[in-house]
Amino acid sequence: MQSLREAFGDTREQLELILTFLDERAFADILLLAAGLYLIYRTFRFSGSRRILSGVLFLAVIFILSRFFGLRAVPFLFITFRDLFILLLIVLFQPEIRRMLERAMAFRGFRLEKEGAFFSDQLSRTIFDLARARTGAILILPGRESVEAFLNGGIEAGAMYSDALLRSIFDEHSPGHDGAVLIENERIKRFALRLPLARENTILKNLGTRHHAGMGLSERTDALVIVVSEERGTVTTFQSGLMESVREQSELVTKIQNFAYRSQQPAGERLRELLQTAPAMAASLLLAILLWGGIILSEGRIRQTEVKVPIESVGRPPGLMIADMSHHTVILRLSGTKQKLNQATPENIRLRLNLRDAAPGRLTYSIRSRNLELPPGVEMIAADPPELRFSVVAINESEARIRPNLAGKLPAGLSLESVQVDPAQVAVYLVSDNADRKNLSIPTERIDLKNITESTEVAVRLLPPAVMRPVEKRWPQIKVRLTVSQPSLPAEESGDLPEPSLDADN
């Protein structure tokens, strides 16, 4: 019973969280999601990749359930191979993605000219004449989506429509009578076309190749395909993967005109089409609501994270400084929603020590939320360390001489002429009143003379005592110039021989 109360309480909190995000932007989100899901449904409804899509959806359900029940291995694998999954989906569903984009951006369609009623009546009469004569035929009236990607072969015609021309194309002695005719803007654009066959043969088991081709094209596009059966002498239309037998010529005229003037369809026809698509639209809307709610719960769920932030001091009175700081950074454990925690970066968090009322001595500073500047919606749970220990000492500004730390001796025969230091002295703060201000000096790190064979310049660091602090933010790097000389040798040692004297007797 207690677990049921907890579950009911959690559900109530989740509903309250969802309601807090429910506004006009949420409705726009849901409608756009529903439109996208319906477009995906329309694209994959008659696609051969439906089983692959079902497998992908099954994996998605597993991932969602594993996150819901707090599993670790399964979500880790999904997240690790996420990029590979996305690339694999693009490769597997490339034709469907292309078709979906074409559907989304399709604005053109089959249109009738001013004499549209006459043309549709003339075309319908010719089609039923072919049916009575048991002459097979297949005609394509393209919709908003392009059909060119699914048409193979064919012969360009570009001729105005006429009964005689259409009869001659489907005459059994014509070389292109087994192909399809593409009619666009009351013109016969191409004929002898080959079409893709239907992906499933369940409802077309006892029908011929023309019916399979008509269904195949209607599964892939929104074109209206009209098929005349050579064996049965019947007329059948295919649209959006649906097959419908047409028994009367007037019925075919109405279907062609409704297809051409979709925005001017009678109210009854539009209502019938709406009722046919209503279940899919409702399912898309429901799934969009569930997806939106899941995303809101995922984003709105309280999470925790850790951020390492530096320590800053403010309000330090003149003549005082911090010494012996126990830590220079603090690890903060923060809580908030995922969206809020994304803003909780070290750059957006300030941990400041307020030294406005500080006096010399040893201090302890407890880290509390009031001492922090956090992004809105983020709270501090704990800090590591929970408190800082440091000393506040009085300081006096002075100058200290740089003392190079020379060690060892130069190689034999070399002598040190001069030592120049740059800079020769630095400004320092003294944190002790007992220091001798007259003889302040700071040694450098060791400079070994035995490795010096010629005049050179050495860059070294300072080794300041604990009672000194730099006035600048950091200690400068010191350059020490060593000038080395080699004493001159006597003439005999240098190898120079005296010139021989000239004797007059010789």
C-alpha positions as CSV (number, residue, x, y, z in Angstrom):
1,M,0.0,0.0,0.0
2,Q,2.8,2.4,0.9
3,S,4.5,1.7,-2.5
4,L,1.2,2.5,-4.3
5,R,1.0,5.8,-2.4
6,E,4.6,6.6,-3.4
7,A,3.9,5.7,-7.0
8,F,0.7,7.8,-7.0
9,G,2.6,10.7,-5.5
10,D,5.4,10.5,-8.1
11,T,2.8,10.4,-10.9
12,R,1.1,13.5,-9.4
13,E,4.4,15.3,-9.2
14,Q,5.2,14.4,-12.8
15,L,1.8,15.7,-14.0
16,E,2.2,18.9,-12.1
17,L,5.7,19.3,-13.7
18,I,4.2,18.8,-17.2
19,L,1.4,21.3,-16.5
20,T,3.9,23.9,-15.6
21,F,5.4,23.7,-19.1
22,L,2.0,23.7,-20.8
23,D,1.6,26.9,-22.8
24,E,1.2,28.1,-26.4
25,R,4.7,27.1,-27.2
26,A,4.0,23.6,-25.9
27,F,1.0,23.3,-28.2
28,A,3.1,24.4,-31.2
29,D,5.7,21.7,-30.2
30,I,3.1,19.0,-30.0
31,L,1.5,19.9,-33.4
32,L,4.9,20.0,-35.1
33,L,5.8,16.7,-33.6
34,A,2.4,15.2,-34.7
35,A,2.9,16.5,-38.2
36,G,6.4,15.0,-38.4
37,L,5.1,11.6,-37.1
38,Y,2.2,11.6,-39.5
39,L,4.6,12.4,-42.4
40,I,6.8,9.5,-41.3
41,Y,3.8,7.2,-41.1
42,R,2.7,8.2,-44.6
43,T,6.2,7.6,-45.9
44,F,6.7,4.2,-44.3
45,R,3.1,2.9,-44.6
46,F,3.7,0.9,-47.8
47,S,7.5,0.9,-47.6
48,G,9.5,-2.4,-47.7
49,S,11.5,-1.0,-44.8
50,R,8.6,-1.2,-42.4
51,R,10.0,-4.3,-40.6
52,I,13.4,-2.5,-40.2
53,L,11.5,0.5,-38.8
54,S,9.7,-1.8,-36.4
55,G,13.0,-3.2,-35.2
56,V,14.4,0.4,-34.7
57,L,11.3,1.3,-32.7
58,F,11.7,-1.9,-30.6
59,L,15.2,-0.9,-29.7
60,A,14.0,2.6,-28.8
61,V,11.5,1.1,-26.4
62,I,14.2,-1.0,-24.8
63,F,16.3,2.1,-24.4
64,I,13.5,4.1,-22.8
65,L,12.5,1.3,-20.4
66,S,16.2,0.8,-19.4
67,R,16.4,4.5,-18.6
68,F,13.1,4.4,-16.7
69,F,14.2,1.4,-14.5
70,G,17.7,2.9,-13.9
71,L,19.7,0.2,-15.8
72,R,23.3,1.1,-16.6
73,A,24.8,-1.2,-19.2
74,V,22.1,-0.9,-21.8
75,P,21.9,2.9,-21.8
76,F,25.7,3.0,-21.8
77,L,25.9,0.9,-25.0
78,F,23.2,3.0,-26.7
79,I,24.9,6.3,-25.9
80,T,28.3,4.9,-26.8
81,F,27.2,3.8,-30.3
82,R,24.7,6.6,-30.8
83,D,26.6,8.2,-33.7
84,L,27.0,4.8,-35.4
85,F,23.2,4.2,-35.0
86,I,22.4,7.5,-36.6
87,L,24.7,6.8,-39.6
88,L,23.2,3.3,-40.0
89,L,19.7,4.7,-40.0
90,I,20.5,7.3,-42.7
91,V,22.0,4.5,-44.9
92,L,19.1,2.1,-44.3
93,F,16.3,4.6,-44.8
94,Q,17.9,6.8,-47.5
95,P,15.1,6.3,-50.0
96,E,12.4,6.9,-47.4
97,I,14.1,10.0,-46.1
98,R,14.3,11.4,-49.6
99,R,10.7,10.7,-50.2
100,M,9.7,12.2,-46.9
101,L,11.5,15.4,-47.7
102,E,9.8,15.5,-51.2
103,R,6.5,15.1,-49.5
104,A,7.2,17.9,-47.1
105,M,8.2,20.3,-49.9
106,A,5.8,19.2,-52.6
107,F,3.6,22.1,-53.7
108,R,2.9,21.4,-57.4
109,G,0.4,18.8,-58.7
110,F,-1.8,17.6,-61.5
111,R,-3.9,20.4,-62.8
112,L,-6.7,20.8,-65.4
113,E,-6.9,23.7,-67.7
114,K,-10.0,25.8,-68.3
115,E,-11.6,23.0,-70.2
116,G,-10.9,20.6,-67.4
117,A,-14.4,19.2,-67.2
118,F,-14.3,18.4,-70.9
119,F,-10.8,16.8,-70.6
120,S,-11.7,14.6,-67.7
121,D,-14.9,13.5,-69.4
122,Q,-13.0,12.8,-72.7
123,L,-10.3,10.9,-70.9
124,S,-12.8,8.8,-68.9
125,R,-14.8,8.0,-72.0
126,T,-11.6,6.8,-73.8
127,I,-10.6,4.7,-70.8
128,F,-13.9,2.9,-70.7
129,D,-13.8,2.4,-74.5
130,L,-10.5,0.7,-74.0
131,A,-12.0,-1.4,-71.2
132,R,-15.0,-2.5,-73.4
133,A,-12.5,-3.4,-76.1
134,R,-10.4,-5.4,-73.6
135,T,-7.4,-3.3,-74.4
136,G,-5.0,-3.1,-71.5
137,A,-3.8,0.3,-70.4
138,I,-2.1,2.1,-67.5
139,L,-2.2,5.9,-67.1
140,I,-0.4,8.1,-64.6
141,L,-1.7,11.5,-63.3
142,P,1.1,12.9,-61.1
143,G,0.2,14.6,-57.8
144,R,2.3,17.0,-55.7
145,E,5.2,14.6,-55.4
146,S,7.6,14.0,-58.3
147,V,7.3,10.6,-60.0
148,E,10.4,10.9,-62.2
149,A,12.6,8.9,-59.8
150,F,10.4,5.9,-60.1
151,L,9.9,5.9,-63.9
152,N,12.2,3.9,-66.2
153,G,12.6,4.0,-69.9
154,G,9.8,5.6,-71.9
155,I,9.6,7.7,-75.0
156,E,9.2,11.5,-75.0
157,A,6.0,12.7,-76.6
158,G,5.1,16.1,-75.3
159,A,1.9,16.1,-77.4
160,M,-1.6,17.5,-76.7
161,Y,-4.0,14.8,-75.5
162,S,-6.3,13.2,-78.0
163,D,-8.4,10.1,-78.0
164,A,-6.8,8.8,-81.2
165,L,-3.3,9.3,-79.9
166,L,-4.1,7.4,-76.6
167,R,-5.8,4.6,-78.5
168,S,-2.8,4.2,-80.9
169,I,-0.3,4.1,-78.0
170,F,-2.2,1.2,-76.3
171,D,-3.0,-0.6,-79.5
172,E,-1.6,-4.2,-79.2
173,H,0.5,-3.7,-82.4
174,S,2.2,-0.6,-80.9
175,P,5.7,-1.3,-79.5
176,G,4.9,0.7,-76.3
177,H,1.5,-0.7,-75.6
178,D,2.6,-2.6,-72.5
179,G,4.1,0.5,-70.8
180,A,2.5,3.3,-68.9
181,V,1.5,6.8,-70.2
182,L,2.3,9.9,-68.2
183,I,-0.3,12.7,-68.6
184,E,0.5,16.1,-67.2
185,N,-1.3,19.4,-67.8
186,E,-3.6,17.8,-70.4
187,R,-0.6,16.6,-72.4
188,I,0.8,13.2,-73.0
189,K,4.3,13.8,-71.7
190,R,5.8,10.3,-72.1
191,F,4.7,6.7,-72.9
192,A,6.1,3.1,-72.8
193,L,7.2,3.7,-69.2
194,R,8.1,0.9,-66.8
195,L,6.9,1.3,-63.2
196,P,8.1,-0.3,-59.9
197,L,6.0,-3.3,-58.7
198,A,4.0,-3.5,-55.5
199,R,6.0,-4.4,-52.4
200,E,3.3,-6.8,-51.1
201,N,1.1,-9.1,-53.2
202,T,-1.6,-9.9,-50.6
203,I,-4.5,-8.0,-52.2
204,L,-3.1,-8.3,-55.8
205,K,-2.7,-12.1,-55.7
206,N,-5.1,-12.7,-58.7
207,L,-4.3,-9.6,-60.7
208,G,-1.9,-8.9,-63.5
209,T,1.4,-7.0,-63.9
210,R,-0.4,-3.7,-64.7
211,H,-2.2,-3.8,-61.3
212,H,1.1,-4.6,-59.5
213,A,2.8,-1.7,-61.3
214,G,-0.1,0.7,-60.5
215,M,0.0,-0.2,-56.8
216,G,3.8,0.0,-56.7
217,L,3.8,3.6,-58.0
218,S,0.9,4.7,-55.7
219,E,2.8,3.2,-52.7
220,R,5.8,5.5,-53.4
221,T,4.1,8.7,-54.6
222,D,0.8,10.5,-54.3
223,A,0.0,10.0,-58.0
224,L,-3.4,8.8,-59.3
225,V,-2.8,5.6,-61.4
226,I,-5.6,4.3,-63.7
227,V,-5.4,0.7,-64.9
228,V,-7.5,-1.0,-67.5
229,S,-7.5,-4.8,-67.3
230,E,-7.0,-6.6,-70.6
231,E,-8.5,-9.9,-69.3
232,R,-11.5,-8.6,-67.3
233,G,-12.2,-5.3,-69.1
234,T,-12.4,-3.5,-65.8
235,V,-11.1,-0.1,-64.6
236,T,-9.2,0.3,-61.3
237,T,-7.6,3.3,-59.7
238,F,-4.7,3.3,-57.3
239,Q,-3.9,6.2,-55.0
240,S,-1.8,6.4,-51.8
241,G,-1.5,2.6,-51.8
242,L,-5.3,2.1,-51.9
243,M,-7.0,0.2,-54.8
244,E,-10.6,1.1,-55.9
245,S,-12.7,-0.4,-58.7
246,V,-14.5,2.1,-60.9
247,R,-17.7,0.8,-62.5
248,E,-19.2,3.9,-64.1
249,Q,-17.7,6.5,-66.4
250,S,-19.2,9.4,-64.4
251,E,-17.5,8.0,-61.3
252,L,-14.1,8.2,-63.0
253,V,-14.8,11.7,-64.1
254,T,-15.5,12.8,-60.5
255,K,-12.4,11.0,-59.2
256,I,-10.1,12.8,-61.8
257,Q,-11.7,16.2,-61.1
258,N,-11.4,15.7,-57.3
259,F,-7.8,14.7,-57.8
260,A,-7.0,17.8,-59.9
261,Y,-9.0,20.2,-57.7
262,R,-8.3,18.9,-54.3
263,S,-9.0,22.2,-52.6
264,Q,-12.4,22.3,-54.3
265,Q,-13.7,18.8,-53.4
266,P,-17.2,18.5,-52.3
267,A,-17.7,18.5,-48.5
268,G,-18.8,14.9,-48.5
269,E,-15.6,13.7,-50.4
270,R,-13.3,15.7,-48.1
271,L,-15.1,14.3,-45.0
272,R,-14.6,10.8,-46.3
273,E,-10.9,11.3,-46.9
274,L,-10.6,12.9,-43.5
275,L,-12.3,10.0,-41.8
276,Q,-9.9,7.6,-43.6
277,T,-6.9,9.4,-42.3
278,A,-8.4,10.3,-38.8
279,P,-7.1,7.2,-37.0
280,A,-3.5,7.8,-38.2
281,M,-3.7,11.5,-37.4
282,A,-5.1,10.7,-33.9
283,A,-2.3,8.1,-33.3
284,S,0.3,10.6,-34.4
285,L,-1.1,13.3,-32.1
286,L,-1.2,10.9,-29.1
287,L,2.3,9.7,-29.8
288,A,3.5,13.3,-30.1
289,I,1.9,14.1,-26.7
290,L,3.6,11.2,-25.1
291,L,7.0,12.1,-26.7
292,W,6.6,15.7,-25.5
293,G,5.7,14.6,-22.0
294,G,8.6,12.2,-21.9
295,I,11.0,14.9,-23.0
296,I,9.6,17.4,-20.4
297,L,10.0,14.8,-17.7
298,S,13.5,14.0,-18.8
299,E,14.5,17.7,-18.9
300,G,12.5,18.6,-15.8
301,R,13.7,15.8,-13.6
302,I,16.0,16.9,-10.8
303,R,19.6,15.8,-11.4
304,Q,22.9,16.3,-9.6
305,T,26.3,17.2,-10.9
306,E,29.7,18.4,-9.6
307,V,31.6,21.5,-10.7
308,K,35.0,22.6,-9.6
309,V,35.2,26.4,-9.2
310,P,38.0,28.8,-8.2
311,I,37.9,30.9,-5.0
312,E,37.9,34.7,-5.3
313,S,38.5,37.3,-2.6
314,V,36.6,40.6,-2.6
315,G,36.6,43.6,-0.3
316,R,40.1,43.1,1.1
317,P,41.1,46.2,3.1
318,P,44.4,47.9,2.1
319,G,47.4,46.5,4.0
320,L,45.9,43.0,4.4
321,M,46.3,39.8,2.4
322,I,45.4,36.1,2.5
323,A,48.1,33.6,3.5
324,D,48.2,29.9,4.0
325,M,45.0,29.2,2.1
326,S,44.0,25.5,2.6
327,H,42.4,25.2,-0.9
328,H,42.3,27.3,-4.0
329,T,39.4,25.5,-5.6
330,V,36.2,23.9,-4.3
331,I,34.1,21.1,-5.7
332,L,30.4,22.0,-5.5
333,R,27.6,19.4,-5.7
334,L,24.7,21.0,-7.4
335,S,21.1,20.0,-8.1
336,G,18.6,21.2,-10.7
337,T,17.0,20.2,-14.0
338,K,19.1,19.2,-16.9
339,Q,18.4,22.5,-18.7
340,K,19.4,24.5,-15.6
341,L,22.5,22.4,-14.9
342,N,23.8,22.9,-18.4
343,Q,24.3,26.6,-17.4
344,A,26.2,25.7,-14.2
345,T,29.7,26.0,-15.6
346,P,32.7,27.3,-13.7
347,E,32.4,30.6,-15.7
348,N,28.8,31.1,-14.5
349,I,29.5,30.3,-10.8
350,R,31.2,32.7,-8.3
351,L,32.6,31.7,-4.9
352,R,33.7,34.9,-3.3
353,L,35.4,35.4,0.1
354,N,34.1,38.7,1.5
355,L,37.1,40.2,3.5
356,R,35.5,43.6,4.1
357,D,35.4,43.1,7.9
358,A,38.5,40.9,8.1
359,A,41.3,41.5,10.7
360,P,44.7,39.9,10.9
361,G,44.6,36.4,12.3
362,R,43.5,32.8,11.5
363,L,40.0,32.5,9.9
364,T,37.6,29.8,9.0
365,Y,35.1,30.4,6.2
366,S,32.1,28.1,5.8
367,I,30.8,27.6,2.3
368,R,27.1,28.3,2.1
369,S,24.6,28.9,-0.7
370,R,24.4,32.6,0.3
371,N,28.1,32.9,-0.5
372,L,27.6,31.6,-4.0
373,E,26.4,33.2,-7.2
374,L,24.6,30.3,-9.0
375,P,22.4,30.3,-12.2
376,P,18.7,30.5,-11.5
377,G,17.1,27.2,-10.7
378,V,20.4,25.6,-9.4
379,E,20.9,24.8,-5.8
380,M,24.0,23.7,-3.8
381,I,23.8,20.4,-2.0
382,A,27.3,20.1,-0.6
383,A,30.8,21.5,-1.0
384,D,34.2,19.7,-0.8
385,P,35.8,21.0,1.4
386,P,32.8,22.4,3.4
387,E,35.0,25.2,4.8
388,L,38.2,27.1,4.1
389,R,41.0,27.9,6.5
390,F,43.4,30.7,5.9
391,S,45.3,33.5,7.6
392,V,44.8,37.2,7.1
393,V,48.1,39.1,7.7
394,A,49.2,42.7,7.6
395,I,51.4,43.5,4.7
396,N,54.0,46.2,4.0
397,E,55.2,47.1,0.6
398,S,59.0,47.2,0.0
399,E,61.7,46.4,-2.6
400,A,63.8,43.2,-2.5
401,R,67.1,42.7,-4.3
402,I,67.5,39.7,-6.6
403,R,70.4,37.5,-5.5
404,P,71.7,35.0,-8.1
405,N,72.5,31.6,-6.5
406,L,75.8,30.8,-8.1
407,A,77.2,27.3,-7.2
408,G,80.4,25.5,-8.1
409,K,83.4,26.8,-10.1
410,L,84.0,27.7,-13.7
411,P,86.1,25.2,-15.8
412,A,89.9,25.7,-15.5
413,G,91.3,28.7,-17.3
414,L,88.0,30.7,-17.2
415,S,87.2,33.6,-14.9
416,L,83.9,35.4,-14.1
417,E,84.1,39.0,-15.2
418,S,80.6,40.2,-14.3
419,V,77.0,39.1,-13.3
420,Q,74.0,41.2,-14.4
421,V,70.5,40.5,-13.2
422,D,67.3,41.7,-15.0
423,P,65.3,42.9,-13.1
424,A,67.7,43.7,-10.3
425,Q,64.9,44.1,-7.7
426,V,61.1,43.4,-7.4
427,A,58.3,45.0,-5.4
428,V,57.1,42.7,-2.6
429,Y,54.7,42.6,0.3
430,L,56.1,41.7,3.7
431,V,53.7,39.6,5.8
432,S,55.9,39.9,8.9
433,D,56.9,42.9,10.9
434,N,60.1,41.2,12.0
435,A,61.7,41.2,8.6
436,D,64.8,43.3,8.0
437,R,63.7,45.8,5.4
438,K,67.2,47.2,4.8
439,N,68.7,43.9,3.6
440,L,65.8,42.3,1.7
441,S,66.8,39.8,-1.0
442,I,65.3,36.9,-2.9
443,P,67.6,34.1,-4.1
444,T,67.2,32.5,-7.5
445,E,67.3,28.8,-8.2
446,R,70.7,27.2,-8.5
447,I,73.0,28.2,-11.3
448,D,75.8,25.6,-11.8
449,L,79.0,27.4,-12.9
450,K,80.8,24.2,-14.0
451,N,78.6,23.9,-17.0
452,I,79.4,27.5,-18.2
453,T,82.1,27.6,-20.9
454,E,81.3,31.0,-22.4
455,S,79.4,34.2,-21.8
456,T,75.7,33.3,-21.6
457,E,72.3,34.4,-20.4
458,V,70.3,32.1,-18.0
459,A,66.6,32.3,-17.3
460,V,65.8,31.2,-13.7
461,R,63.0,31.3,-11.2
462,L,62.9,33.0,-7.8
463,L,62.8,31.1,-4.5
464,P,61.1,33.7,-2.2
465,P,60.9,33.2,1.5
466,A,57.5,32.7,3.2
467,V,57.3,36.2,4.5
468,M,57.2,37.7,1.0
469,R,54.4,38.0,-1.6
470,P,54.6,39.6,-5.0
471,V,52.9,42.9,-5.6
472,E,52.0,41.7,-9.0
473,K,49.9,38.6,-9.5
474,R,53.0,36.3,-9.9
475,W,56.7,36.3,-9.5
476,P,58.6,37.5,-12.6
477,Q,61.1,35.3,-14.4
478,I,64.7,36.4,-13.9
479,K,67.5,36.7,-16.5
480,V,71.1,36.4,-15.3
481,R,73.8,37.5,-17.7
482,L,77.2,35.8,-17.0
483,T,80.2,37.4,-18.7
484,V,83.2,34.9,-18.8
485,S,86.8,35.8,-19.9
486,Q,89.8,33.7,-20.7
487,P,93.2,35.1,-19.5
488,S,95.8,35.8,-22.3
489,L,98.7,33.3,-22.4
490,P,102.5,34.1,-22.7
491,A,104.0,34.0,-26.2
492,E,105.8,30.7,-25.6
493,E,102.6,29.1,-24.4
494,S,100.6,30.5,-27.3
495,G,103.0,28.8,-29.8
496,D,104.3,32.1,-31.3
497,L,108.1,31.9,-32.1
498,P,110.3,35.0,-32.0
499,E,111.6,36.3,-35.3
500,P,115.2,35.3,-36.0
501,S,117.7,38.2,-35.8
502,L,119.7,39.0,-38.8
503,D,123.5,38.8,-38.3
504,A,125.6,40.9,-40.7
505,D,128.5,38.3,-40.5
506,N,126.2,35.6,-41.7
